[in-house]
Amino acid sequence: MSAQNADSTLIFYANKQVGDTLWPELFSAIRDDLAKENYGLPDRTPRLMLGSEVFPGEEFDRVIEVRLLGRCDVVQQAWRPLKPGPLGWVLLVHGQIQPFIYIDCTRMAQVLDPTTLGMSGEQRSRAMSQAISHVLVHEWIHIATQNAGHTAHGISEAQLTPATLVAEPEPSPSVVDTEPGKPFVSADPTPVTDER
């Protein structure tokens, strides 16, 4: 079978306790993030699909596998100390960053808990989807640039604050709305990320 297209495909896998209601909101958050912010990634409109949707023999040009670990919801929790550790990570093998992204939803829920107190279930769900999207973009930048370094500010910081994780994307200066629903990207877009 020939390749579907030359664009990137992100294939998502999750634990069984992750409900089907996560995917539409998460995929919407990722599309919004990539459309409104210019992160300097090679593809701003990747194909997003679940691992269960991949058919035997199906081929893709560029694939990034995304594994969500834990429940991926932000339920109201009793406070407990949070041990240090990453919310997401990629694998470095023989000096190459591999196209696999791991996101620890359980840990993310703990980080977001104080920020989401008092929010409705719908608002907490949106906050979690936005946070997963931001961590995914952060890790995808590592893969795309083959650079494990971090920047002093922006999505590529070593540690994103809870406020940054749940922040809605803002249009970058290089994206201008010409008509509703039709963004115009200037000939010389400046990426938000500034890898060292």
N, C-alpha and C positions, 0 to 999 in steps of 0.2 A: 504494500500500500504506500502511496506517495505521502509526502509531508503535508499536513493540513494547511500550513501557511508559514511564512518566514518570521512571524512574530513570536514573542515569548509566551509560554504557557505556564501558569502556576497551578500545580495540582495539589489539592489540599487533602490531608488525612487528619482524623481526629479520633479521640477516645469514644467509646460507645455512648458515654453519658452526655455527649454534646448533642443537643437537640437540632432538628432540621430547621428550626426558626432562626438559628444563628446565621446561616449561609446568605440569605438575601440581604440582610443588613450589613454583614461583613463585606460582601462583594460590592455593595453600594458604597461603603466607606472607602474601600480601596480604590474604586474607580474615581470617586470624588477627589481623594488625595492626589492621585496621579494626574487628573485633569486640571486641578486648580493650582497645584504647586509644581514648579519645575525643579526636580531633584537631580537632574542630569542623568537619569536612567536611560538605557538604550530603547526602552519601549514604554510609552505612556498609556497604551491601550492593550495590555496583555489579555490573553484568554484566561479566564478563571474557571476552574472546574474541580469537581470532587473526584477523588481516586476511584470511587464506584462508577464514575461515568467514562472511565478509560476502557476502551475495547481492546481485546487481544489483537496484536498486529498493528495497532494505530501508531503512527509515527508523528513526531513533532520536531521542529527545528531546534528550539531552545526551550528546555524544561527546567523549572525550579520546583523542587518538591518542598512543600510546607507542612510541617507536622505540628499540630496544636495539642499540647499536653495538658490534661486536666479537664475541668468542666466547662470552662470558657463562658461562665456567667458571673455576674457580680451580685451575689446574694448578700443581704445584710449579715455581717459576721460579728462575733464577739472579738474584741481587740486581743491580739496576741503578738508577741515580739516577732519581727521579721528578720530572718537571718539574711546576711548579705549574699548576693548572687545575681546572675543575669536574668532578665526577662526573656531574652532571645539570644540565639547564638548560631553560628555557622561552623563548619568543619574545615580545618586546615590540614591537608594531606600532602606531604612531600612538597611543601611550599605553595600549593595551589588551594585557593578557597573554593570548596566544592558547592554545587548548586542545590544545597539542602539547607532549609531554614527550620529551626526549632523555636517554638514560642511556648513558654511556660504560663499557661492561662491561670493555673492555681496561684502561682506567685503574683501574677498581674492582678488578680482579684484582691489579694491582700494589700498590694500597693495602692490600688484604687479605692479600697474600702472607705478611708476617711473622706475622700473627695466625693464619693457617691452617696454618703449618708444623707437621708432626706429626699433623695431622688425617687421618682416613680420607677416601676419596673422597666418601663419603656425607655426612660432616660438612662438607667443603669445599663441596659442592653446596648444603647447607642454609644455610651461612654466606653464600654468594653470593646465594641467593634472598632471604634476610632483608635483605641490604644493598640489593639492587635495590628491594625493597618499601619500605624506609625512604626511599630517595632519591625513589622515585615519590610517596610521601605528602608529602614535603617540597615537591616541585614542584607537586603538586596543590593544596597549601595556597596557593601563589602564585597559581594560576589561580582558585581559589574565592574568595579574598579580594581579588583584583586588587591585591595589595600585593607589591612586589618586595623589601621590607625583610626583615630577619632578627631573631630574638630572641637574647637573651643565653644562653639554655639551651633544651634540648628539641630536638624534631625540626626546628624552624625555625632552628636555629643556622646561621650562614654556612658553617661547616665541621664535618662530623660526623666524630668520631674512628673509627678502625677498630673499637674496642670497642663504640661506640654503633651502628655500622652492622650488626654481627652480633648485637646483643642481641635476645633474644626479647621479644615484647611482654608487658607486664604489664597486668592489668585496671586501668582507671582507677577512682577512688573513686566515680564515678557509675554504674558498672556492677556490679550485685550478682547473683550466681547465686541464682535462686529455686528452680529445678529444674535438674537436669543437662540441658545443651543449650538452656536457655531463659533468656537473660540478661534482666534487668530494668534498664531505664534510668530513672533518676529524672526527675522532671518538670523539674528545673533542673540539667541536666548542665553541668559546668564544663569548658571546653575546655583541653586541655593546652597548646595554643599561645597565646602572648600577643603578638600582632603589635603593633609600635610604630607 
